[in-house]
Amino acid sequence: MRDVFEAQLALARHAISPGSLDGVIGSQTRAAILAFQRKSGLAETLELDADTRARLLLTAPTLTAYTVTSNDLARLQPLSNTWLGKSQQTALDYETILELVAEKGRASPNLIRRLNPAIDWTNVVAGTEVQIPDVTYPEPRERAGFAVISLGEKRLDAFDANTNLLAHFPCSIAAQVEKRPAGELRVSTIAPNPNYTFNPEVFPESAEARQLNRKLVLPPGPNNPVGTAWISLDKPGYGMHGTPSPEQVGRTESHGCFRLANWNAEYLLKLVWVGMPVYVEP
């Protein structure tokens, strides 16, 4: 596990995301390895071969200590299981400290548990020190020139104007084929920490939505349906955004938008600009 975890961490420090860090080789880690191999001019093996390992250098400690604060604890609130209930909350914030520190470490909750076996997660108090992955994406030196979304590979890649890879992220795509846009789209608006307008017409499968006769505005927060970042595309109703369930990115499907882990959506905000092309490929 440690060998894979260190490779995932090294990839993430290049803004090449293997998804939530979990120490397990899966399809998202292989896709990240491939993106790194292409960027580095290495043989495209999708494996942690000797040449790839030699280039994935860790120049800083793998873990850092995070101290839980009283402000962290004050943020926590249960998430309503109804749309109406969510619309009445003060924020759609974290429900547990484990969820909060996992997102800070860009890791799966299971990995955080394994890194901190002595912590009782049902009774975390202010001052508790938690070991989390030390992940910092490189600060962008420039905006992206364009982005490419691969529907088949469920990934989003951002490039500079000279086609150099700036960032690679797993993403979810629409469950229904007819709702998957293709071709050239463009960024139309950018919104950090957005609220969310729930339109019952978009959720015909929901019994509650069928009974509601009005739209609802849900407050911002990491458990907002579009997470902590929203990037509209020029096809009405479509965008690139965060999610309340980062472990499900690329594994479950959406109503039509392109869903990223919150930390990846926030990084993408730093790269995009209104009018930027986004090419959606089969």
Salt bridges, closest charged atoms under 4 A:
ASP3 OD2 - ARG53 NH1 2.38
GLU6 OE2 - ARG2 NH1 3.71
GLU44 OE1 - ARG38 NE 3.48
GLU47 OE1 - ARG30 NH1 3.09
ASP93 OD1 - ARG75 NH2 2.84
GLU139 OE1 - LYS270 NZ 3.68
GLU153 OE1 - ARG155 NE 2.53
ASP157 OD2 - ARG155 NH1 2.45
ASP157 OD1 - HIS168 ND1 2.75
GLU184 OE2 - ARG186 NH2 2.75
GLU205 OE2 - HIS255 NE2 2.95
GLU253 OE2 - LYS154 NZ 3.94
GLU253 OE2 - ARG180 NH2 3.29
